């Protein structure tokens, strides 16, 4: 269904205003039947020029940008409709965070992730990375050590170091094409200065879905050493191939005592430009109070109107759009895997268990990383993320964002075949 038509249906139902509390949910539920048989469109190429897009800002010579982790799809029509309805109110004054915000998140975690969570554990967070940065400030001091497990999202280490803490690498082990945590190495590097570990769950850029066993063992080690685990779960809504996300706090009492989870609809509903759309789950009451006090002290505890509306709408949807999106992404991933298997270019695609990011192993090409990146950008005219930027173990790899129409992916793969074939 076209988005404009959907919004008109909302308005015609007497829902031209977006009110606090439960009214938004009521509005969307009242019109759910309008999209019961909707065929969501992920094939249309949307022109993102003139939108201040970071992703396309790098594509100045006809390159296809497939690097930064935002998708080229229109977001869920429920979310767009909710934002449009709120914008029609015209006044955007100071806004309180309604109970509906936490209610929507609580319902989503329990229904979509099938995880039991107490409502009081949930709080607003000013973006996942910003929220994690505030956790560093709340629970560590300058000079303290924070463990990261590369190859992993580069902003972890970046902000740990900017805030005067010491990032310590515990690289993952790659065996037979599969990554695993190095628990022996972890035990050896922990010392009295080690205060925190950052977990990427699911793991970006490698697309790893961590098992219950792995998360439980990690929780046991960290609890024994009195280490807080900060878990970035921003990609959790995008588990693929029938997998079910396992929140870190859910695996054991140890995980609940030391764990802090940060997540939100940013990746799954393509809301990266609404960057404060996030929440945290902190089961331990003392840690929760200490963290929320940190936000209040920095005046970072107030959500914006777009954040509130987008989050409530996304997490009150009936998941048809999200499931259709995930099916489309699975098709794109299969296309990438088949392409590299068939063309024998010296590039191997790791099979991701989550999200729209493909981790490509280019080590067989025997190239310097800078030369590899130049070949993709200047030769193939495809901009990918540099694997070396994700830390130890990232050399010889690149990350490809396949959250785009299949026609765009086809063109990118064709260019790569011409350059490397």
N, C-alpha and C positions, 0 to 999 in steps of 0.2 A: 504494500500500500504506500502511495506517495505521502510524504511527511505533511505537506500542506493540507491534504485531504484529512489526514488523521487529526490534525489540530482543529480543523473545522468541525469534525465530529465531536471533539471535546467541547468546543464552544457552543455548538448547537444543543448540547445536553445541559445547558445552563451552567457551564463550568468555566466561564471566561475569566474568573478570578481564581487566584491560587492562594488559599488561606492557610494559616498555621495548623499545627497538630495533624489530625487524621484526614483533613479534607483532600490533600493531594492524593493520598492512597485511595480514597473514595472515588475521586475523579478518574483516576487511571483504571480502577477496577470496573467502574461503570461503563467504560468504553472498551474493555478487553475483548468483547465479542467482535468488535470492528476489525481486529487483526487476527481472528481465530484461524483463518485460512490464508493469511498473508504470505506471499513469497518475497522474502527479504532479498534485496538487491546488493550483491557484493561485487558484481561485474562492472558496474559503471565506473569509469575513470573520472574522478572529481578533480577539477582544477583548483589547486591550492595556492596559486599565485596571488599575491596581494593580501595574504592572510598572516604575514610575519612568521611564516613557518621556518623553524630552525632546520628541519630536515631538508627542505627544498632550497634553503639559503645557500647550501654548499654546491648545488647543482647549477653551475653557471655556464657550462659548455655542453649542454645536452645530455649530461649524465643522468642515470636513473639512481636516485638516492634510496639505498636500502640499508641504512646504518642505524640511526637513532631509533629507539623502540616506541614509535607511535605508528598506528596503522593508517592506511589511506581510505578506510571505509567510513561512511556516515555512521554516526552512533545510533543506538537503539531509538526507534521512533518514540517510545515512551519518554525517554530522557529528553529528547529534543522538544517534544510537545510540552513537557512540564516546564522546561526552561522558558519556552516561548510564552506560555500562559503567565508565568511570573513576570516576565518582561513587560507584558501588557498592563501591569499594575502601575507602571511609570514612576513610582516612588521607591527609592532604594536607600532608605535610612538605616540607622543602627538596628541590628537584628539579633534577637536572642536565638539560641540553639534549642529547637523544640524537642520534646520527648520523642517525636516521630523519627528523629535522626538516629538515636540509639535503638529505638524499636525496630527500624528497618534493618540495621546491621545485625542486631540480635536474631531476628527472624531469618536473615540470609545465612548466617553461620550455621544455624540449627537445621534449616531446611535444605540448603544447597550443599553445604559441606558435611551435613549429618554429624555435627560436633556439638556436644553439650557445652554451653557457656553461660555463665551468670551475667545478668544484665549489668550489674554494677562493675564488672570487669572492663566494660567497654567505655572508651572516651574518645572524644575528637582528637585528632592529631593534625598539625599544620603541614601536611605533606609527609610522605614516608621518609624521605631522606632528611628533611628538616626536623621531623619528629625524632628520628634516630640521633641526629646531632644533639638535640636537647637531652637525650638520654645519656650521651657521652658526658655532657656538661653536668648532669645531675648526679651521676654515679661514679665518675672518675675525676682525677686531678691531672694537671699538666705533668707529663713525664710517666704517667701510668701506661701500661701496655694493653693493647686491644688486639685480639687475634682475628685474622681474616684467613679464608681458605681459597686461595687462587687455583686456577683462573676463576675470577669472580668479578662482579660489577665494580668498576673502577672507582666510583664515587665513595665507596666505603673507605678505602685507604686515603683518598684525596682529602676528605673532611676530617678524618681522624688526625691526620698530620697538620692540617690547617688549624685545628683546635689545640695543638700543642701536645697531643698524645702520641704514643709510639705504636705504629702498626706493625704487627709481627706476623709473618707468613707461616702458615702451616699448609703447604701445597697439597692438593688432592693427588691421588695416585691413579694413573691411567693404565689399565691392564686389559688387554684383549678388547679394546674399544669401549670399555666401561670405566667410569670414574667411581672412586670410593674415597671416603675420608681416611686420613692417616691418623688413626687413634694412637698408635705407638709414638709417632712424632709429636702429637699434641701433648701427651703426657710428659715428654722430655723437655719441651720448651716452656712449660708453665713454671713461673717462679713467683716470688712474693709481690712483684710489681704487676703481675697479670691480673686485671680486674674484670675483663669483659671479653666475650667472643661474639663476632657478628656471623650469623647464619643466613644464608640465602636459600630460602625454602618456598617454592622450587628454586633451583640454582640457575642463575643467569651468568654467563652466556651458554652454559652447557646443556640446559634443558633437563636437568636431573630432577626426578621425583623421588625425594628421600623416603625411605621405608620406615615403618614403625620401629623396627629393630635398630636402625642406624640412629634415629632421633633419640630413642631411649638410652642407648649407650652414650651418646653425646651428653645428654642431660645428667646421667650418673657421674660422668667424669667431671663436668663443670660444677655440679653441686658439691662434690667431694673437695674441690679446690676453691669453693666459694666464689665462683665466676658467674657473672650475670650473662645470659644469652639474649642478644638482641636479634630477633628473627624478622628479616624482610620477606614478607609473604605477598608482595604486590602482584605476582603472577599466579596466585593460588586459584583464582576463578577460571583459569585457562588450562587446567589439566585436560589432557587429550586421551584418545584411545580407550575411554572407559575408566581411566584412573580416577581415584578419589583423593582429593588433597587431605593431608594429615597436618593440622596445625601443631606447631611445636608444643604449646602448652597442654595439648590433649593426650600426650603419650604416657605421662606418669606424674605422680605427686612431685617428684624432683623437678620436672620441667615446669610445673605450675609454680614452684617456689622460686625459681631463678629466671623464668622466661618472660620476655616482653615481646609481643607480636605487633608488627606494623603492617597494615594492608589497606586496601581501598579499591574502588572501581576504576581507577585511572587507566590501567592497561586493558582490562576486559571490556570496558565500555568506551574506550578510546577518548579519554577525558584528560589527556596530559596537559592541555592548555589551561585546565581548571586545576592548578597544581596543588591546591590545599585540600583536595578531595581525598581524605584519608582518615583512618581511625587506628587506635591502639587497643590491644587486649592485654591487661596486666592482672593476673589472678591474685598475686600477693598484695595484700592491703597496704602494707608499709611502703612497698615500692610504688604502688599506684599513687598513694598520697604524695610521696616525694616527687614523682614525675609530674603530676598535675600541678603541684606547687611551682615547679620549675617553669611550666608553660605560663602560669598566671603571672609569675614574677617578671617574665619577659613579654607579657601581653601577647602571647601567642595562642591563647585558649579560646579565641573567638572565631567561629566559622563565618565565611562569607555567604551571601544569598545564593550565588551559583553553586557553591559547595554543598549547601544544605539541600537545595532542590535536586541537583543531579544525583547525589547519593541516595536520597530517599526514593527517587523515581527508579534508579537502576536496581536497587535492592528490593523494590516492591514489584518489579516486573515478574512475569510468569516464566521467564527463562527461554521462551521460544526463540527470541532473537539471538541470545547468547549461544544456545545450542546450535542454531543454524550457522553462526559465525565460526564456532569451533569445527564444525563439519567442513566448512569451506577451507579453513586453515589446514586441516588434515589433508585435504586434497592437494593444496599447494606444497605441503611438506613431501607428500608422496611423489609429486612431480619433480621436486628437487632431487630426491633420493634416486629416482629412476634415471633422471638425466645424467647425474654423475656416475652412476653404475654403468650406464650404457656407453657413455662417451670416453671413458678411460683417459681423463685429462691429467691424472695425478692428484685429483682432489676427491676427498671422501666426505660424505655428509654423515655426521652423527645423528642418530634418530632421537629427536627430542620428545620427552614425555609430557611437555607442557609448553604453552605459549606459541608465538609466531616467529621465533628466532631459531635459525639453523646454524649450528657450529660446524664450520667446514675445515677439515684437516688438509692443509696444503703442503705438509712437510716433504712429501715425495717429490715435489718440484725442486727441492734443494736450493731455494732462493733466499736471499737476504730479505728480512721483513719489509724494509723500505722499498726494495725493488718489487716485491710482491704487491704491495699496496699501490704502487705506481702502475703496475700492469693492469690491475683492476680498474683504477680510476681513469688513467690517461689512455690505456689501450682498449679495454673493454667498455669504457664509459659507464661503469657501474661502481657506485660508492658504497663500500662495505665498512664495517667496524674493524679496526685493527686488533687482532687477537692479542698482540703483545701488550696492549693497554690494560688487559685484564690480569696482568701480573704473571708470576712464575707459572710456566706451563702453557702460556698463551702464544709463544713464538711459533710461527709456522701455521697459525690458525687465523681465520677471519670469521666474523659473525654476519650472517645475512638475515635481514628482516623480510619475511615473506607475507606480511600483513598488507597485501595489496591485491588488486584484481589480477586474475590469472593471466590476462593478456599482457600486463606489465611484467609479470614474472617470466612469461614466455620470451619476451623481448630481451630481458636481462640475461637469461640463460643462453639465448642465441648469440648475444654479444660475447659472452664468456667462451662459448665454443669456438667462435671465430678467433679470439685472442689466444687461447691456450691450446687449441686443437692442432 
